[in-house]
Amino acid sequence: MSSLSHRRPTTRSLRYRSAPNGNLLTANGDAVNDVPTQSSEIVEFTTTGRFVRQFNVDAAEGGAFGIGLASLSKLVRFAFVDDNAVNLTVTD
């Protein structure tokens, strides 16, 4: 397990959000610190700084630009922007 203080992803973060469970979500575009295997991803950390997961938004650097969360009753909607494709994705 990696921890927030030992992982590099937060050095490339364009946006931060708190998830309903308190975890930290970051949008990492990598436009400054290019890492070919982690080009544009959303990364999640626990409240204690432990890495939870990440997923790729775009294969090219600079894509993961923004993130948002909205609660509708018991449903939480998660949205992220792929700046390369000029695309907004909203999930349930």
Protein Blocks (a to p, Z undefined) as FASTA:
>chain_A
ZZfklpfklmmcfbdcddfkopacdddeklmmccfklmbccddddfkopafbdcdfbfbg
hklmbdcdddehjbccdddddfklopadddZZ
